[in-house]
Amino acid sequence: MNKKILFFVQSVVALCCVNMYAINNQETFLQANQLYTKGEYAHALVKYKAISKKGPAVWYNMGNCHYQEGNKADALVCWRRAQKNGQYATCVDSDHNIQQLLRERGQLSDSGVWGRSIRWLQHRGACMPLLLFQMLFLVSWYLVWLCWRWRKRYAVLVCLIGFSLLVSMSMVALAVKYTAHKDCCAVVRVDGTPFLSGPDRQYHAHDTLAQADLVVVHEARQDWYKVAHNGTVGWVTADAIIKV
């Protein structure tokens, strides 16, 4: 009996602690939003950083605060993090800010139809679970089964068209979603970061990277990262980049 009572008391205490923890985060978020609305971005950042479990809305507002404070590398990192598991509107707003920042820096971005289509799929893919894409794929095979059962010209034609569209959309969306999760992106922290051919400062430098440059991380080795930038693979120090 004593063990049961002790277990019950521990469960109640744990539940109360979790609720208090969530309430404190919510209060901190509201306080940060008030400072953000007033334009006190530095103070708002302090509050946002104090939130232990940050969601897409927190990361998005943090990105805006960093941008207003002139910390473009940190802003880019926060907007990228806001796009992970964020709602469609948050993904679109974050992408708009990212594209604007890249234009300000004179970096080329995918502004054509293909680039906008890929970003639209990325935004939709971030909001939709993988199960939904798998269900679409199963529905497409169900259409094939209907074609075999009906065996009528027009019915077969309609089902084949639907099958082709569903398979194409599912495969492209899955490929985009897989690529987004597979590639580990990072942002260069400071201007003039040496982009070396090996994991040591004695190696030849391919070039120097500027603040807020985007790189793809391929490998980690002690205090170094092997990254790719504009088709070139090289090494940078671990403290020179911020992983998204």
C-alpha positions as CSV (number, residue, x, y, z in Angstrom):
1,M,0.0,0.0,0.0
2,N,2.8,2.4,0.9
3,K,4.4,1.8,-2.5
4,K,1.2,2.6,-4.3
5,I,0.7,5.8,-2.3
6,L,4.3,6.8,-2.9
7,F,4.0,6.2,-6.7
8,F,0.8,8.2,-6.8
9,V,2.4,11.1,-4.9
10,Q,5.4,11.0,-7.3
11,S,3.1,11.0,-10.3
12,V,1.2,14.0,-9.1
13,V,4.4,15.9,-8.3
14,A,5.8,15.1,-11.7
15,L,2.6,16.2,-13.4
16,C,2.6,19.5,-11.5
17,C,6.2,20.2,-12.4
18,V,5.5,19.6,-16.1
19,N,2.5,21.9,-16.0
20,M,4.5,24.6,-14.2
21,Y,7.3,24.2,-16.7
22,A,4.9,24.7,-19.6
23,I,3.3,27.7,-18.0
24,N,6.6,29.4,-17.4
25,N,7.6,28.9,-21.1
26,Q,4.2,30.3,-22.1
27,E,4.6,33.4,-19.9
28,T,8.1,33.9,-21.2
29,F,6.9,33.7,-24.8
30,L,4.2,36.3,-24.2
31,Q,6.6,38.6,-22.5
32,A,9.0,38.2,-25.4
33,N,6.2,39.0,-27.9
34,Q,5.4,42.2,-26.1
35,L,9.0,43.3,-26.3
36,Y,9.1,42.3,-29.9
37,T,6.0,44.3,-30.7
38,K,7.5,47.4,-29.0
39,G,10.6,47.0,-31.2
40,E,12.9,46.1,-28.2
41,Y,14.5,43.3,-30.2
42,A,17.6,42.9,-27.9
43,H,15.5,42.4,-24.8
44,A,13.0,40.2,-26.7
45,L,15.9,37.9,-27.8
46,V,16.9,37.4,-24.2
47,K,13.4,36.2,-23.4
48,Y,13.1,34.0,-26.5
49,K,16.5,32.3,-25.7
50,A,15.2,31.6,-22.2
51,I,12.5,29.3,-23.6
52,S,13.7,25.8,-23.3
53,K,11.5,24.2,-25.9
54,K,11.4,26.5,-28.9
55,G,8.8,26.0,-31.6
56,P,8.7,27.4,-35.2
57,A,7.1,30.7,-34.0
58,V,9.8,31.3,-31.5
59,W,12.6,30.6,-34.1
60,Y,10.9,32.9,-36.6
61,N,10.6,35.8,-34.2
62,M,14.2,35.2,-33.1
63,G,15.3,35.4,-36.7
64,N,13.5,38.7,-37.1
65,C,15.1,40.1,-33.9
66,H,18.6,39.0,-35.1
67,Y,18.0,40.6,-38.4
68,Q,16.9,43.9,-36.9
69,E,20.0,43.8,-34.6
70,G,22.3,43.2,-37.7
71,N,23.1,39.6,-36.9
72,K,22.4,38.2,-40.3
73,A,24.0,34.8,-39.8
74,D,22.0,34.1,-36.7
75,A,18.9,35.4,-38.4
76,L,19.4,33.0,-41.3
77,V,19.9,30.1,-38.9
78,C,16.7,30.9,-37.0
79,W,14.6,31.2,-40.1
80,R,15.9,27.9,-41.3
81,R,15.0,26.2,-38.0
82,A,11.6,27.8,-38.2
83,Q,11.0,26.0,-41.5
84,K,11.4,22.6,-39.8
85,N,8.1,21.2,-38.7
86,G,6.5,24.7,-39.1
87,Q,3.1,25.5,-40.5
88,Y,2.8,26.5,-44.1
89,A,2.5,30.2,-43.4
90,T,5.6,30.2,-41.2
91,C,7.6,28.3,-43.9
92,V,6.5,30.9,-46.5
93,D,7.3,33.9,-44.3
94,S,10.7,32.4,-43.3
95,D,11.5,31.7,-47.0
96,H,10.6,35.3,-48.0
97,N,12.9,36.7,-45.3
98,I,15.7,34.3,-46.4
99,Q,15.3,35.3,-50.1
100,Q,15.3,39.0,-49.1
101,L,18.5,38.6,-47.1
102,L,20.2,36.7,-49.9
103,R,19.2,39.4,-52.4
104,E,20.6,42.1,-50.1
105,R,23.9,40.2,-50.0
106,G,23.9,39.9,-53.8
107,Q,23.7,36.1,-53.7
108,L,21.8,34.4,-56.5
109,S,18.6,32.6,-55.5
110,D,16.2,30.4,-57.4
111,S,13.7,33.0,-58.5
112,G,12.4,31.2,-61.5
113,V,9.4,28.9,-61.9
114,W,11.4,25.8,-61.0
115,G,12.9,27.4,-57.9
116,R,9.5,28.6,-56.7
117,S,8.0,25.1,-57.3
118,I,10.7,23.4,-55.4
119,R,10.3,25.8,-52.4
120,W,6.5,25.3,-52.6
121,L,7.0,21.5,-52.3
122,Q,9.5,22.0,-49.4
123,H,7.0,24.1,-47.6
124,R,4.1,21.7,-48.1
125,G,6.4,18.8,-47.4
126,A,7.4,20.3,-44.1
127,C,3.8,20.6,-43.0
128,M,2.7,17.1,-44.1
129,P,3.6,13.9,-42.4
130,L,5.4,11.1,-44.3
131,L,2.3,8.9,-43.9
132,L,0.2,11.2,-46.1
133,F,2.7,10.7,-49.0
134,Q,2.6,7.0,-48.5
135,M,-1.2,7.0,-48.6
136,L,-1.1,8.9,-51.9
137,F,1.2,6.3,-53.3
138,L,-1.2,3.5,-52.1
139,V,-4.2,5.3,-53.7
140,S,-2.3,5.5,-57.0
141,W,-1.9,1.7,-57.0
142,Y,-5.6,1.4,-56.1
143,L,-6.4,3.2,-59.3
144,V,-4.3,0.6,-61.2
145,W,-6.4,-2.1,-59.6
146,L,-9.6,-0.3,-60.8
147,C,-8.2,-0.2,-64.3
148,W,-7.6,-3.9,-64.3
149,R,-11.1,-4.6,-62.9
150,W,-13.2,-2.3,-65.1
151,R,-11.3,-2.8,-68.3
152,K,-13.1,0.0,-70.0
153,R,-11.3,2.4,-72.3
154,Y,-12.4,5.7,-70.7
155,A,-12.2,4.4,-67.2
156,V,-8.7,3.0,-67.8
157,L,-7.6,6.2,-69.4
158,V,-8.9,8.3,-66.5
159,C,-7.3,6.0,-63.9
160,L,-4.0,5.9,-65.7
161,I,-3.9,9.7,-65.8
162,G,-4.7,9.9,-62.1
163,F,-2.1,7.2,-61.4
164,S,0.6,9.1,-63.3
165,L,-0.2,12.4,-61.5
166,L,-0.3,10.9,-58.1
167,V,2.9,8.9,-58.5
168,S,4.7,11.9,-59.9
169,M,3.6,14.2,-57.1
170,S,4.3,11.6,-54.4
171,M,7.8,10.8,-55.8
172,V,8.8,14.4,-56.2
173,A,7.5,15.4,-52.7
174,L,9.2,12.4,-51.1
175,A,12.5,13.2,-52.9
176,V,12.3,16.9,-51.8
177,K,11.5,15.8,-48.2
178,Y,14.3,13.2,-48.2
179,T,16.8,15.8,-49.5
180,A,15.8,18.4,-46.9
181,H,16.4,15.9,-44.1
182,K,19.5,14.3,-45.6
183,D,21.4,17.5,-46.1
184,C,22.7,19.1,-42.9
185,C,23.0,22.8,-43.6
186,A,25.1,25.4,-41.7
187,V,25.6,29.1,-41.8
188,V,29.0,30.8,-41.7
189,R,29.3,32.9,-38.6
190,V,32.0,35.5,-39.5
191,D,33.4,37.2,-42.5
192,G,36.7,36.0,-43.9
193,T,36.4,32.4,-42.7
194,P,39.2,30.3,-44.4
195,F,37.9,27.6,-46.7
196,L,40.7,25.1,-46.6
197,S,41.5,22.0,-48.6
198,G,42.2,20.0,-45.4
199,P,41.4,19.9,-41.7
200,D,44.4,22.0,-40.7
201,R,45.4,25.6,-41.0
202,Q,48.5,24.7,-42.9
203,Y,46.5,23.4,-45.9
204,H,45.9,25.6,-49.0
205,A,42.8,27.8,-48.8
206,H,40.3,27.5,-51.7
207,D,38.8,30.8,-50.8
208,T,37.3,32.7,-47.8
209,L,33.6,32.5,-46.8
210,A,31.5,35.5,-45.9
211,Q,29.1,35.9,-43.0
212,A,25.7,34.2,-43.7
213,D,27.1,32.0,-46.5
214,L,25.2,28.7,-46.7
215,V,27.2,25.4,-46.6
216,V,26.3,21.8,-46.6
217,V,28.0,19.7,-43.9
218,H,29.4,16.3,-45.1
219,E,31.7,15.2,-42.2
220,A,32.8,16.2,-38.7
221,R,36.3,15.5,-37.5
222,Q,37.3,16.8,-34.0
223,D,37.2,20.6,-34.3
224,W,36.7,20.7,-38.1
225,Y,33.8,20.3,-40.5
226,K,34.0,19.1,-44.1
227,V,31.5,21.3,-46.0
228,A,30.5,22.1,-49.6
229,H,29.9,25.6,-50.9
230,N,29.1,26.5,-54.5
231,G,30.2,23.1,-55.8
232,T,33.6,23.2,-53.9
233,V,34.3,20.9,-51.0
234,G,36.6,22.0,-48.2
235,W,37.2,22.3,-44.5
236,V,36.3,25.0,-41.9
237,T,36.8,25.2,-38.2
238,A,33.8,24.0,-36.0
239,D,33.4,27.4,-34.4
240,A,33.2,29.2,-37.8
241,I,29.7,27.8,-38.7
242,I,26.3,27.4,-37.0
243,K,24.5,24.2,-37.9
244,V,20.8,24.6,-38.7
